[in-house]
């Protein structure tokens, strides 16, 4: 975790008592928990000699706490939401924050007095090379993910034609506005002045007013109205991402909005008419002089101070403090689920036992329906579909701690609006993502590498079985080639292996091409369990040994792998094992495998393993945490699989066998 010069009690032997007079400190469990992890014991009562008084920002209730502190001569701790908070504003939806700003001196948004953040930015050298490099990486990632304080924006919103001046409105009564301009009438006048300057300083340019999310939701008014609209001036339509609006702007005007800070990160030099925390450091054009701030900072230094050093960040999956990177991962996963699910899904061809798990993964924001008319809802169909407008849904590549055929629910599922990953006869969303990732940014490549390291260290494969350390392979010095068996009626063979579709044929081809090798055959777990077809009675005619050892244990002990389309080939690539494919799995045709089957021309681009991993394990699947029952990043899913926290209750083996027996019938349960 990043070091913080103002650690607010973190690391002290016993927590400091924090006396509060705002019920939110007690009723908002996340806030209370973050404070506890940071070293503060929230309590009621009068402060003693060693106690502090906690107040929430500049909320109306803060005056009560300040009055008690004054009477008892107690120090005050000011608490606020961090600058990356949640999907929606707190007034719009009851979402818990992912971090807090905890300040012993003042309020970060109120320049009328000092704050811990201001002191940090003024006095700390902010010259640690590693931390500044981290700041640049996280800034780039924040831009790539288009993150903001609130993240429930519409990815389908039409963006205005670039070349406009962006004027940022704020909610009436907002504390940062009041800190800059006391009085509602003066605030309205100041915003009107800002709009006037935007028009005067950019004659002929379009002026777009961006409304605050709370105003859009009808929770609080703004400072602009239709009276200001004219031929040049208009409001931004819809709810596009702030980062997208900033990208198309030629200039940015703000009073004290956090979007001014985000404008700096996006490369702008915003015109600032208030006194926000980011003003006065040489990165803005300021209407006000801030005498205490006599230092010029770089963007990386400002980001390091305001986003890495100052906040307390929280990991809801592990219930612990964390770094900013984990918060970005969390927001990315949560926002993706909201964007894809908020209008609701209609599921088709989804068996009864799967439906509770599908509901948990895709119905958090709007409950799923199964069958019936879709209306305005999107459709998902289990398996490959050619239904216009529908998405195919399938298990992801890090699935569960147990077999799908045993009815163990998955931690990951993939949605594909173009095709499906195992059907190379047409493009798929995964194929598109892999090709796009040929130019993967370095911060994304680094995440992919760290993910691979975590997967290998945890012994994680699709079914996450624990490694078998007692496996013996007596190869007598011969190169060992692993041949993973497959389910012979599996869709990946029907669609993706035009020449070889049986395990016996795979073994024969492998032996014919590798006469002097030691061939190790591993039947598919579903086949070994008697749940699916694909058994080879005479496997030892071509193989030297058969084994049911976990895949993670085998891949560390072999020199190569031959397969038709098995996911084991992808897992082998992660571990540096050479892979030869006789079919067309998603990972073939990119220059990473030896391909014995012609690949589509659209896969002609060479990609790195990092690019493949990022597309297949980060961009393509959705992950669901079985512990918190919420969307989660891939790293959390890997941790759950490695630790056993993803283990399901006793598998429904009788129902699984019945399902296998009826597989030839159309058990679609529409």
C-alpha positions as a printed Julia matrix, in Angstrom:
670×3 Matrix{Float64}:
   0.0     0.0     0.0
   1.27    3.46   -0.82
   2.73    5.42    2.05
   0.78    8.42    3.32
   2.3    11.31    5.25
  -1.04   11.93    6.98
  -1.93    8.37    7.94
  -4.86    9.34   10.23
  -4.16    6.78   12.88
  -3.34    3.89   10.54
  -0.72    1.65   12.07
  -1.19    2.91   15.64
  -1.27    0.24   18.34
  -4.84    1.05   19.36
  -7.51    3.03   17.49
  -8.22    6.6    18.44
 -11.73    7.39   19.57
 -13.65    9.49   17.06
 -16.74   11.06   18.59
 -19.4    11.8    16.0
 -22.71   13.7    15.93
 -23.88   12.67   12.48
 -25.87    9.43   12.25
 -24.31    8.64    8.87
 -21.05    7.69   10.56
 -22.91    4.94   12.41
 -25.49    3.84    9.83
 -23.17    3.78    6.79
 -21.27    0.6     7.57
 -18.7     1.05    4.82
 -17.71    4.5     6.1
 -17.41    3.2     9.65
 -15.38    0.22    8.46
 -12.92    2.28    6.43
 -12.38    4.56    9.39
 -11.77    1.54   11.63
  -9.21    0.13    9.19
  -7.55    3.56    9.14
  -7.24    3.51   12.94
 -10.35    5.34   14.15
 -12.97    3.97   16.55
 -16.27    5.69   15.75
 -18.34    6.31   18.87
 -20.98    8.53   20.44
 -20.47   10.64   23.54
 -18.35   13.52   24.69
 -14.71   13.6    23.59
 -12.11   12.99   26.27
  -8.59   14.45   26.43
  -7.19   12.09   23.75
 -10.32   11.92   21.58
 -11.17   13.58   18.28
 -14.44   14.87   16.87
 -15.43   13.57   13.45
 -17.47   15.69   11.04
 -18.59   15.0     7.49
 -17.22   17.65    5.14
 -19.25   20.84    5.26
 -22.59   19.08    5.77
 -25.2    20.89    7.94
 -24.49   18.43   10.73
 -20.84   19.53   10.77
 -21.75   22.6    12.81
 -22.85   20.37   15.71
 -19.56   18.51   15.74
 -17.57   21.72   15.41
 -19.46   23.26   18.33
 -18.71   20.24   20.55
 -15.06   20.33   19.51
 -14.84   24.02   20.37
 -16.43   23.52   23.79
 -14.26   20.5    24.62
 -11.12   21.87   22.99
 -10.93   18.68   20.92
  -9.24   18.3    17.53
 -11.46   17.82   14.48
 -11.19   15.12   11.83
 -12.94   16.01    8.58
 -14.15   13.15    6.4
 -15.29   13.21    2.76
 -15.82   10.83   -0.15
 -12.71   10.1    -2.18
 -12.35   11.35   -5.75
 -13.3     8.0    -7.28
 -16.46    7.12   -5.43
 -19.03    4.85   -7.08
 -21.4     4.47   -9.99
 -23.9     7.11   -8.85
 -23.74   10.07   -6.47
 -24.65    9.24   -2.89
 -27.88   11.24   -3.17
 -28.97    9.28   -6.26
 -28.3     5.72   -5.12
 -27.29    4.26   -1.78
 -23.92    3.02   -2.88
 -21.08    2.81   -0.42
 -17.91    4.74   -1.3
 -14.69    3.02   -2.32
 -12.53    5.44   -0.38
 -12.43    8.37    1.99
 -10.53   11.61    2.35
  -9.58   11.94    6.0
  -8.13   15.32    6.93
  -6.82   16.52   10.3
  -6.39   20.13    9.18
  -9.25   21.29    7.02
 -11.33   20.57    3.93
  -9.5    19.78    0.71
 -12.02   21.8    -1.36
 -11.97   24.9     0.87
  -8.95   27.12    0.21
 -10.0    29.61    2.87
  -7.88   27.5     5.23
  -5.14   24.89    4.88
  -5.81   21.19    4.51
  -3.66   18.09    4.68
  -3.83   17.83    0.9
  -2.7    21.41    0.38
   0.15   20.93    2.87
   1.2    17.75    1.12
   1.22   19.48   -2.28
   3.11   22.47   -0.89
   5.73   20.78    1.27
   6.29   17.2     0.12
   9.08   16.9    -2.48
   6.88   14.6    -4.57
  10.06   13.48   -6.29
   9.99    9.73   -5.68
  10.7     8.33   -9.15
   8.83    5.06   -8.57
   5.75    6.81   -7.24
   5.69    9.31  -10.09
   6.01    6.46  -12.57
   3.1     4.77  -10.81
   1.13    8.01  -11.03
   1.68    8.23  -14.79
   0.57    4.61  -15.23
  -2.57    5.13  -13.15
  -3.36    8.4   -14.92
  -3.17    6.58  -18.25
  -5.37    3.81  -16.94
  -7.91    6.26  -15.57
  -8.09    7.86  -19.02
  -8.33    4.5   -20.8
 -11.14    3.33  -18.51
 -12.81    6.78  -18.63
 -13.23    6.83  -14.86
 -14.67    9.75  -12.95
 -15.97   10.33   -9.44
 -19.34    8.95  -10.58
 -19.38    6.39  -13.35
 -22.96    5.63  -14.36
 -22.68    7.28  -17.76
 -24.19    6.1   -21.02
 -21.7     4.5   -23.41
 -24.33    4.65  -26.16
 -24.84    8.41  -25.86
 -24.08   10.32  -29.05
 -21.05   12.58  -28.6
 -21.07   16.17  -29.82
 -18.89   17.08  -32.77
 -15.4    17.99  -31.42
 -14.29   21.61  -31.28
 -16.54   23.01  -28.56
 -15.87   24.92  -25.34
 -17.0    22.93  -22.32
 -18.56   24.83  -19.42
 -19.13   22.69  -16.32
 -22.15   23.33  -14.12
 -22.34   22.2   -10.49
 -25.15   21.41   -8.07
 -26.71   24.24   -6.11
 -25.47   24.34   -2.55
 -22.48   22.14   -3.27
 -19.89   22.63   -0.54
 -17.05   23.27   -2.99
 -19.13   26.03   -4.63
 -19.95   27.61   -1.27
 -16.26   27.48   -0.31
 -15.41   29.49   -3.43
 -18.43   31.81   -3.59
 -20.53   32.29   -0.44
 -24.23   32.83   -1.08
 -26.54   31.34   -3.71
 -27.04   34.63   -5.58
 -23.3    35.24   -5.82
 -22.8    31.67   -7.02
 -25.34   32.11   -9.83
 -23.69   35.37  -10.81
 -20.28   33.73  -10.82
 -21.45   30.9   -13.08
 -23.09   33.45  -15.41
 -19.79   35.34  -15.51
 -17.95   32.13  -16.36
 -20.32   31.48  -19.26
 -19.85   35.07  -20.48
 -16.05   34.69  -20.48
 -16.3    31.37  -22.33
 -18.27   33.08  -25.12
 -16.13   36.2   -25.2
 -12.78   34.42  -25.2
 -13.87   31.97  -27.89
 -15.89   33.98  -30.43
 -17.69   31.78  -32.88
 -17.09   28.54  -30.98
 -19.92   26.32  -29.77
 -20.42   26.42  -26.0
 -21.66   23.24  -24.33
 -22.86   23.21  -20.71
 -22.36   19.94  -18.86
 -24.95   19.4   -16.12
 -24.04   17.78  -12.78
 -25.27   14.17  -12.34
 -27.35   15.12   -9.29
 -29.1    17.78  -11.36
 -29.74   15.27  -14.14
 -31.28   12.93  -11.57
 -33.51   15.7   -10.2
 -31.89   15.69   -6.75
 -30.51   19.24   -6.8
 -30.77   22.22   -9.1
 -27.98   23.66  -11.19
 -26.8    27.18  -11.96
 -27.74   27.29  -15.65
 -31.16   27.1   -17.27
 -32.69   27.23  -20.72
 -32.54   31.03  -20.47
 -28.82   30.85  -21.25
 -29.35   28.73  -24.38
 -28.91   30.54  -27.69
 -27.51   29.78  -31.12
 -24.04   29.09  -29.72
 -24.86   27.84  -26.24
 -26.56   24.53  -25.53
 -26.61   21.77  -22.94
 -24.82   18.47  -23.46
 -27.43   15.93  -24.48
 -27.64   12.58  -22.75
 -25.09   11.4   -20.23
 -21.77   10.75  -21.99
 -18.6     9.98  -20.09
 -16.79   13.07  -18.75
 -13.56   11.81  -20.34
 -15.25   11.69  -23.75
 -16.53   15.25  -23.35
 -13.08   16.46  -22.34
 -11.52   14.73  -25.33
 -13.63   16.73  -27.78
 -13.25   20.1   -26.02
 -10.9    22.9   -27.1
 -11.23   24.66  -23.73
 -12.7    23.91  -20.3
 -14.3    26.37  -17.88
 -15.15   25.45  -14.3
 -15.77   26.99  -10.91
 -14.59   24.15   -8.66
 -15.87   20.91  -10.21
 -13.77   17.77   -9.96
 -14.05   17.66  -13.74
 -11.54   20.5   -13.72
  -9.05   18.12  -12.13
  -9.95   15.46  -14.69
  -9.46   18.07  -17.42
  -5.88   18.56  -16.21
  -5.29   14.81  -16.39
  -6.7    14.83  -19.93
  -4.15   17.45  -21.0
  -6.23   20.63  -20.66
  -5.35   23.82  -18.84
  -8.81   24.65  -17.47
 -10.0    28.18  -16.76
 -10.91   28.14  -13.05
 -13.26   30.67  -11.46
 -13.25   29.22   -7.92
 -10.62   27.9    -5.51
 -10.58   24.08   -5.85
  -7.71   21.91   -4.59
  -6.16   21.65   -8.05
  -5.92   25.43   -8.63
  -2.81   27.48   -7.94
  -0.2    24.89   -8.92
   0.63   26.18  -12.39
  -1.71   23.77  -14.18
  -4.76   26.05  -14.46
  -5.64   29.59  -15.51
  -6.99   31.01  -12.25
  -9.26   33.97  -11.65
  -8.27   33.93   -7.98
  -4.83   34.27   -6.44
  -4.02   31.67   -3.8
  -1.1    33.13   -1.81
  -0.22   29.93    0.05
   0.21   27.99   -3.18
   3.51   29.27   -4.53
   4.67   26.1    -6.25
   4.37   24.68   -9.75
   3.55   20.98   -9.99
   3.5    18.52  -12.84
   0.37   16.56  -13.6
   2.02   13.42  -12.21
   2.89   15.21   -8.94
  -0.66   16.54   -8.54
  -2.08   13.08   -9.25
   0.36   11.39   -6.86
  -0.64   13.74   -4.08
  -4.41   13.83   -4.65
  -5.03   10.24   -5.75
  -2.25    8.08   -4.28
  -0.93    9.75   -1.13
  -3.94   11.58    0.29
  -6.94    9.18    0.09
  -7.73    6.03    2.02
  -8.85    3.4    -0.53
 -10.94    0.34    0.32
 -11.14   -3.17   -1.17
 -14.71   -4.51   -0.68
 -13.73   -8.05   -1.72
 -11.08   -8.55    0.94
 -12.41   -6.01    3.46
  -9.11   -4.19    3.74
  -7.4    -0.99    2.72
  -5.86   -1.12   -0.73
  -4.16    0.92   -3.41
  -5.74    2.97   -6.16
  -5.21    0.23   -8.74
  -7.61   -2.14   -6.97
 -10.23    0.61   -6.79
  -9.93    1.13  -10.55
 -10.32   -2.63  -11.07
 -13.44   -2.6    -8.89
 -15.04    0.35  -10.67
 -14.24   -1.16  -14.06
 -16.03   -4.42  -13.17
 -19.0    -2.71  -11.48
 -19.51   -0.17  -14.24
 -19.34   -2.81  -16.96
 -22.06   -4.83  -15.23
 -24.25   -1.74  -14.89
 -23.75   -0.68  -18.49
 -24.56   -4.11  -19.9
 -27.36   -5.08  -17.51
 -29.25   -1.93  -16.59
 -31.88   -2.31  -19.35
 -32.48   -5.95  -18.44
 -31.9    -9.28  -20.18
 -34.15  -11.98  -21.53
 -32.42  -15.36  -21.31
 -33.15  -18.22  -23.69
 -32.0   -21.84  -23.86
 -30.85  -21.56  -20.24
 -31.44  -24.63  -18.1
 -33.25  -24.36  -14.81
 -30.26  -25.06  -12.58
 -28.28  -22.25  -14.21
 -30.88  -19.58  -13.76
 -30.17  -18.53  -10.15
 -26.51  -18.04  -11.02
 -27.37  -16.13  -14.22
 -29.71  -13.96  -12.18
 -26.95  -13.22   -9.68
 -24.49  -12.29  -12.41
 -26.7   -10.38  -14.84
 -29.74   -9.33  -12.8
 -28.24   -7.15  -10.09
 -29.49   -3.87  -11.58
 -32.57   -5.13  -13.46
 -33.81   -8.71  -12.83
 -33.45  -11.14  -15.72
 -36.4   -12.82  -17.39
 -36.28  -16.3   -18.88
 -38.39  -16.77  -21.98
 -41.3   -14.64  -23.12
 -41.17  -11.43  -25.14
 -38.03   -9.32  -24.87
 -39.49   -5.9   -25.59
 -36.78   -3.32  -24.94
 -34.57   -5.88  -23.24
 -31.51   -7.46  -24.77
 -31.47  -11.19  -25.41
 -28.87  -13.72  -24.42
 -28.87  -17.3   -25.68
 -26.81  -20.09  -24.16
 -24.34  -21.34  -26.74
 -23.86  -20.21  -30.32
 -26.74  -18.22  -31.8
 -27.44  -16.5   -35.08
 -30.51  -14.71  -33.74
 -30.27  -11.09  -34.86
 -29.38   -8.79  -31.99
 -28.91  -11.58  -29.44
 -25.72  -12.3   -27.51
 -24.27  -15.77  -27.12
 -23.41  -16.64  -23.52
 -20.97  -19.34  -22.44
 -18.67  -20.29  -19.58
 -15.53  -18.22  -19.21
 -11.98  -19.54  -19.2
 -11.57  -19.35  -15.41
 -14.76  -21.07  -14.52
 -15.11  -22.74  -11.14
 -13.64  -25.02   -8.53
 -15.4   -28.05   -9.92
 -16.95  -29.26  -13.17
 -19.7   -27.62  -15.12
 -21.15  -31.04  -15.81
 -21.39  -31.51  -12.02
 -23.59  -28.39  -12.0
 -21.02  -26.3   -10.17
 -21.87  -22.65  -10.96
 -19.33  -20.51  -12.84
 -17.47  -17.46  -11.56
 -17.08  -16.2   -15.12
 -19.28  -16.04  -18.2
 -18.7   -14.5   -21.6
 -21.19  -12.52  -23.66
 -20.55  -12.26  -27.38
 -22.59   -9.98  -29.63
 -20.78  -11.02  -32.83
 -20.41  -14.79  -32.62
 -18.83  -17.06  -30.03
 -15.17  -17.77  -29.33
 -15.22  -21.46  -30.33
 -16.76  -20.86  -33.77
 -14.03  -19.7   -36.19
 -16.4   -19.73  -39.18
 -17.39  -16.13  -38.33
 -15.88  -13.28  -36.32
 -16.38  -13.21  -32.57
 -16.07  -10.42  -30.03
 -13.04  -12.18  -28.55
 -11.34  -12.33  -31.93
 -11.94   -8.59  -32.35
 -10.5    -7.87  -28.91
  -7.37   -9.93  -29.57
  -6.7    -8.12  -32.85
  -7.28   -4.73  -31.2
  -4.86   -5.6   -28.41
  -1.95   -5.93  -30.82
  -1.19   -2.34  -29.73
  -1.74   -2.96  -26.02
  -0.69   -0.06  -23.74
   2.17   -0.85  -21.4
   0.03   -0.51  -18.26
  -2.41   -3.07  -19.68
   0.41   -5.42  -20.69
   1.82   -5.17  -17.17
  -1.56   -6.09  -15.69
  -1.76   -9.12  -18.0
   1.72  -10.27  -16.92
   0.86   -9.9   -13.24
  -2.35  -11.84  -13.81
  -0.46  -14.72  -15.42
   1.95  -14.79  -12.48
  -1.01  -14.95  -10.07
  -2.66  -17.76  -12.05
   0.51  -19.86  -12.11
   1.32  -19.22   -8.45
  -2.21  -20.28   -7.45
  -2.27  -23.37   -9.66
  -5.44  -22.03  -11.27
  -6.94  -23.55  -14.43
 -10.47  -23.54  -15.8
 -11.68  -25.88  -13.06
  -9.12  -24.74  -10.46
  -8.26  -28.15   -9.05
  -5.35  -28.33   -6.6
  -1.99  -29.54   -7.99
  -1.12  -33.22   -7.52
   2.47  -33.33   -6.28
   2.58  -37.16   -6.37
   2.41  -37.46  -10.16
   5.18  -39.68  -11.59
   6.26  -39.52  -15.22
   8.93  -42.05  -16.19
   9.89  -40.64  -19.58
  13.48  -42.0   -19.54
  14.83  -38.75  -20.94
  12.34  -38.47  -23.8
  10.51  -35.2   -24.45
   7.09  -35.34  -22.78
   4.08  -34.28  -24.83
   0.76  -33.79  -23.1
  -2.41  -34.63  -25.03
  -5.56  -33.36  -23.27
  -8.71  -35.21  -24.2
 -11.92  -33.37  -25.01
 -15.65  -33.97  -24.87
 -16.3   -35.3   -28.36
 -19.76  -33.76  -28.77
 -18.48  -30.4   -27.54
 -19.37  -27.4   -29.68
 -15.72  -26.34  -29.95
 -14.97  -29.55  -31.89
 -18.07  -29.35  -34.06
 -17.32  -25.75  -35.02
 -13.57  -25.48  -34.64
 -11.91  -28.75  -35.65
 -12.86  -29.62  -39.22
 -10.33  -32.44  -39.7
  -9.84  -34.14  -36.3
 -12.82  -34.58  -33.99
 -12.08  -37.61  -31.8
  -9.6   -38.19  -29.01
  -8.4   -41.39  -30.67
  -7.62  -39.53  -33.89
  -5.83  -36.82  -31.9
  -3.66  -39.39  -30.14
  -2.83  -41.12  -33.42
  -1.83  -37.86  -35.13
   0.32  -36.93  -32.15
   2.09  -40.3   -32.1
   2.63  -40.32  -35.88
   4.36  -36.92  -35.67
   6.3   -37.65  -32.47
   7.51  -41.25  -32.69
  10.32  -40.76  -30.15
   8.38  -38.71  -27.59
   6.77  -39.78  -24.33
   3.06  -39.1   -24.8
   0.98  -38.4   -21.71
  -2.79  -38.54  -22.2
  -5.23  -36.83  -19.87
  -8.92  -37.6   -20.45
 -11.32  -34.69  -20.05
 -12.61  -34.46  -16.44
 -16.26  -34.63  -17.59
 -15.45  -37.81  -19.54
 -13.57  -39.37  -16.62
 -16.55  -38.59  -14.38
 -18.86  -40.44  -16.78
 -20.84  -37.3   -17.53
 -19.94  -36.72  -21.2
 -18.78  -38.69  -24.26
 -15.17  -39.06  -25.4
 -13.68  -42.13  -23.72
 -10.79  -43.88  -25.55
 -10.65  -47.57  -24.67
  -7.27  -48.19  -26.31
  -5.5   -44.94  -25.41
  -2.27  -46.78  -24.56
  -1.99  -47.89  -28.18
  -0.62  -44.39  -28.84
   0.07  -42.91  -25.4
   2.77  -44.05  -22.98
   0.78  -43.09  -19.89
  -2.67  -41.83  -18.96
  -3.4   -39.63  -15.98
  -6.23  -37.79  -14.25
  -3.83  -35.41  -12.52
  -4.89  -31.75  -12.44
  -3.88  -29.73  -15.47
  -1.88  -27.24  -13.41
   0.33  -30.09  -12.15
   0.87  -31.5   -15.64
   1.76  -28.29  -17.42
   4.79  -27.77  -15.19
   6.22  -31.15  -16.22
   5.82  -31.39  -19.98
   7.8   -30.16  -22.98
   4.9   -29.61  -25.33
   1.15  -29.97  -25.79
  -0.88  -31.22  -28.77
  -4.6   -30.5   -28.92
  -7.6   -30.05  -31.16
  -9.23  -27.02  -29.52
  -8.82  -27.6   -25.77
  -8.51  -24.65  -23.42
  -5.51  -26.54  -22.01
  -3.6   -25.18  -24.99
  -4.21  -21.63  -23.78
  -3.26  -22.61  -20.23
  -0.05  -24.13  -21.61
   0.83  -20.88  -23.4
   0.52  -19.04  -20.08
   3.2   -21.34  -18.67
   5.54  -21.12  -21.65
   4.77  -24.62  -22.99
   4.93  -24.96  -26.82
   1.5   -25.76  -28.26
   0.53  -27.51  -31.49
  -3.1   -27.29  -32.56
  -5.0   -29.45  -35.05
  -8.13  -27.31  -34.89
  -8.94  -23.6   -34.67
  -9.23  -22.58  -31.01
  -9.42  -18.86  -30.22
  -5.72  -18.72  -29.32
  -4.54  -20.16  -32.67
  -3.53  -18.11  -35.7
  -1.86  -15.25  -33.81
   1.73  -16.46  -34.07
   1.81  -18.08  -30.63
   1.07  -21.7   -31.63
   2.1   -24.23  -34.28
  -1.04  -24.44  -36.41
  -1.73  -27.6   -38.44
  -5.11  -26.34  -39.61
  -5.53  -23.32  -41.91
  -6.54  -20.21  -39.95
  -8.87  -17.41  -41.1
  -7.23  -14.45  -42.86
  -8.7   -12.11  -40.25
  -6.28  -13.66  -37.73
  -3.26  -12.67  -39.79
  -1.96  -10.18  -37.25
   0.77  -11.28  -34.83
   0.01  -10.53  -31.18
   1.9   -10.94  -27.93
   0.93  -13.33  -25.17
   0.11  -10.27  -23.05
  -2.38   -9.12  -25.7
  -3.99  -12.56  -25.86
  -4.24  -12.82  -22.08
  -5.71   -9.35  -21.7
  -8.37  -10.04  -24.32
  -9.28  -13.55  -23.13
  -9.16  -13.07  -19.35
  -9.73   -9.34  -18.75
 -11.67   -7.77  -21.65
 -13.95  -10.61  -22.73
 -15.41  -12.35  -19.63
 -17.57  -11.08  -16.82
 -16.65  -12.21  -13.29
 -18.86  -12.63  -10.24
 -17.55  -12.9    -6.69
 -19.33  -15.71   -4.8
 -18.33  -14.21   -1.44
 -19.73  -10.67   -1.84
 -22.22  -11.64   -4.58
 -21.11   -8.69   -6.7
 -19.29   -8.11  -10.0
 -15.54   -8.37   -9.52
 -12.26   -8.03  -11.43
 -10.47  -11.12  -12.69
  -7.84  -10.91   -9.95
 -10.5   -11.48   -7.29
 -11.84  -14.49   -9.18
  -8.34  -15.98   -9.36
  -7.87  -15.44   -5.63
 -11.19  -17.16   -4.89
 -10.32  -20.12   -7.11
  -6.83  -20.46   -5.66
  -7.98  -20.23   -2.04
 -11.01  -22.47   -2.36
 -13.41  -19.67   -1.46
 -15.19  -20.35   -4.75
 -15.9   -23.96   -3.83
 -19.56  -24.77   -4.18
 -21.61  -26.9    -1.85
 -21.95  -30.58   -2.67
 -22.33  -30.89   -6.48
 -25.63  -32.16   -7.79
 -24.15  -35.32   -9.28
 -27.43  -37.2    -9.69
 -28.98  -34.32  -11.59
 -25.73  -33.96  -13.56
 -25.87  -37.58  -14.69
 -29.54  -37.18  -15.61
 -28.65  -34.12  -17.61
 -25.99  -36.12  -19.48
 -28.46  -38.9   -20.18
 -30.94  -36.42  -21.64
 -28.34  -34.41  -23.54
 -29.54  -35.76  -26.86
 -32.96  -34.25  -26.23
 -33.62  -30.55  -26.51
 -33.82  -29.75  -22.81
 -34.02  -26.04  -23.5
 -36.64  -25.0   -20.91
 -37.62  -21.98  -22.88
